[in-house]
Amino acid sequence: MPTSGFQYRDRTFYCEDVSLDHIAERFGTPCYVYSAAAIATNYDSYGDALAGLPHDVYYAVKANGSLGILSLLARRGAGFDIVSGGELFRVLKAGGDPARVVFSGVGKTVSEMEYALRSGIGSFNCESEGEVVVLNETAGRFNAQPVVALRVNPDINADTHPYIATGLRDHKFGIPFETAERIYTESARFPNLRFEGVSCHIGSQIFDTNVFYEALDKVLALVAKLRDAGVAVRQLDLGGGLGIAYRPEETTPSISGYAAGLVRALRGKDLRLMIEPGRSIVGQAGVLLTRVVYRKPAESKQFFIVDAAMNDLIRPALYQSHHEIVPVAQRDAEMVMADVVGPVCETGDFLARDRLMPAVDPGELLAICTAGAYGFVQASNYNGRPRAAEVLVEGATVRLIRERETYDDLVRGESPLGATEPVS
Ligand SMILES: *Cc1c(COP(=O)(O)O)cnc(C)c1O
């Protein structure tokens, strides 16, 4: 069973042993609330199910990079999958082990590579021949010999939103198999790199685990070919992407079921498995807590105007994604057709549209569910809105892991006239 850490008790919505109205009172709204137990359980599910294989679980920082969450996972022994120098900085701040960091992404700059090499990260997943050339030069200057995996593109169509599918030939991600084979066999051209891995990541929010096994088969065939050609491949990184239910009628794929399939496919293959889950660890473990500001009737529906907006949670506007929205205090309210919207001046600023839901009045609290992944990380200051607070609940303990931003934070680094820079 997937765990979210959230449930009703006596008609009040709780995160573990803390009621959300208590959190709203103490820390204000909008506020992201996460369950430490749910994050830990989901993370542990991967490790437990993979116990029969040499493996590493590298949490994908881009799903939720808050220091409190990274620190929680670091203490449980997680490695980290990063896609920028900034994410590496976060991992190090949170106490993550640099030796257990893998650097992914299509556009690593030289200065990001330098920072990563100086920090002693474990390996790089390279996504183009151009990047391999630059990493080899950069490593040479640092007297380093990083482990490298090429991210191959298995040309697989995952049935997911087009913005988060990444495994097709015409996506910007990965290297076609033929090109990858050539680079591996020409590895003598890159004396500063140790080509020990093959990696792939086919997309996000994938429900059909067969798609992963299909990708794995293709990559295993490539590994066999490379080994025949004398390339000593030792590790295989299958990326992240396992989906989660956002709607009550959906079923979250089982982490242990998925991982058990990987164990079967890889047994006896003499490969270390790496996986990079993000959403499936934190997605269901977080909600965005918001307060109703106004209730505004329209012709055919009502608008519940709340104090959270698209700048706090952009997923509905960006991916047309659905989030369940529930009242923190359940009462016997009439069911109404409503749009839940924020105060931002965009018609795209909605958290739910045409939703049949219990009526709520100004002052009442709503929880926007399944907001732990790709939520706060995509928050912005649009419309001059300070970013929300974040709290991590563990049993009956609440930890403020990020203070709500202030107006001063909004103008940090700005100056009304600008500093003059002579252009020579
Ligand atoms: C986004 C991403 C992940 C994590 O994907 P989830 O769907 O959140 O599990 C893992 N690896 C890479 C390379 C990614 O880009």
The ligand as an SDF file (V2000), in Angstrom:
LIG
                    3D

 15 15  0  0  0  0  0  0  0  0999 V2000
   12.9600   13.7480  -13.5630 C   0  0  0  0  0  0  0  0  0  0  0  0
   14.0000   12.7070  -13.5320 C   0  0  0  0  0  0  0  0  0  0  0  0
   13.9330   11.6640  -12.6060 C   0  0  0  0  0  0  0  0  0  0  0  0
   12.8030   11.4950  -11.6180 C   0  0  0  0  0  0  0  0  0  0  0  0
   11.5840   11.2200  -12.2340 O   0  0  0  0  0  0  0  0  0  0  0  0
   10.2900   10.8670  -11.3370 P   0  0  0  0  0  0  0  0  0  0  0  0
    9.2070   10.7400  -12.3360 O   0  0  0  0  0  0  0  0  0  0  0  0
   10.0810   12.0250  -10.4210 O   0  0  0  0  0  0  0  0  0  0  0  0
   10.5830    9.6130  -10.6080 O   0  0  0  0  0  0  0  0  0  0  0  0
   14.9550   10.7360  -12.5950 C   0  0  0  0  0  0  0  0  0  0  0  0
   16.0090   10.8340  -13.4540 N   0  0  0  0  0  0  0  0  0  0  0  0
   16.0980   11.8180  -14.3730 C   0  0  0  0  0  0  0  0  0  0  0  0
   17.2630   11.8660  -15.2710 C   0  0  0  0  0  0  0  0  0  0  0  0
   15.1070   12.7910  -14.4390 C   0  0  0  0  0  0  0  0  0  0  0  0
   15.1950   13.7580  -15.3450 O   0  0  0  0  0  0  0  0  0  0  0  0
  1  2  1  0
  2  3  1  0
  2 14  2  0
  3  4  1  0
  3 10  2  0
  4  5  1  0
  5  6  1  0
  6  7  2  0
  6  8  1  0
  6  9  1  0
 10 11  1  0
 11 12  2  0
 12 13  1  0
 12 14  1  0
 14 15  1  0
M  END
$$$$
